[in-house]
Amino acid sequence: MKILLLSDIHWPSDAAVKALSKARNFDMLILAGDFMDCGLSVACYEASFDSFFRLIKKVSGKKEIIAVLGNHEHYLSRNELRRGITSLEKIASYRKYFGEHDSVLLDFEGPYCINGFCIAGNVGWYDYSFAVGYDFKYYDQCNPYGCSVESLWQCERQYCNCPDYFRDCLYVRLGMSNGEYLSYNVNSLRKQLSKVNQPTILVLHHAPRKDIIKDDGFYSAYDGSNKLDEVVREFGSRYVVYGHVHERGNSIEVRDGVVYINSFYPNLVAMRYSGGNLEIERL
């Protein structure tokens, strides 16, 4: 079985078509989050999900699709923000929709086991710990300059007096702190992995450890958390797939006997399962 790994397609860009057109003869597609560009050009309603799945099915054929959510799938549209719903209420509606498209959303349905191996995972999240030691502030406002959230909304309207910012503060409403949401997802990973005793691929959207990524600037605050890697070590996972950081180049890092695979789409990495073993294949 050949498993294609992709993340951060950010549809409606044409990245999905370009990436999948370069890959042939795979049996399963793993999407490690941010397959939609929710909150910006796409509002992520059923119609947009339907368009995305039709595109994926057209290019890849009737392949199994296993996915975790990204931070963009948590983004609320302007209308949803006005209605006061939370991001967690929104993502709960995705579960049924994935099922209708014969796909598995690990955040709610994990682990998924087939032919002697299992896949577990979820979005992960961040707690600002990757930015410890850097001279930045105002992480809870998603910018290092102390600009107000109101100023950032002005930036979204094409008038901007804040040099840089991260959009999660504008479009994500968890109803809890980022640290609390991270802990929730860490506990969910533990529950998933406690159910399996077979070779397992762990799929995350956010990075599980700082030393596998190159970003050392403000955005590192939102890349992930070492708490995710505590679960990897606790359960002895050998392969970890992640996305979010948009790094090109060397997509495979080995740390402490664990293989970490950055599945950002230009990297085009696959895995092959045969005879009880999982092996990595660059495309």
WOHUCOR-V512854 format. One record per helix or strand. SS is the DSSP state (A for helix, B for strand). FROM is the first residue (numbers start at 0). TO is the last residue. If there is no record, write none. Layout:
# WOHUCOR-V512854
((SS	FROM	TO) (SS	FROM	TO))
This chain:
# WOHUCOR-V512854
((B	1	6) (B	10	10) (A	14	20) (B	27	31) (B	35	35) (B	37	37) (B	41	41) (A	45	59) (B	63	67) (A	71	73) (A	77	82) (A	86	91) (A	93	99) (B	102	104) (A	105	108) (B	111	113) (B	116	121) (A	128	130) (A	138	140) (A	148	155) (A	167	170) (A	177	192) (B	198	203) (B	206	206) (A	209	211) (A	217	221) (B	223	223) (A	225	234) (B	238	241) (B	251	254) (B	257	261) (B	263	263) (A	264	266) (B	268	273) (B	276	281))
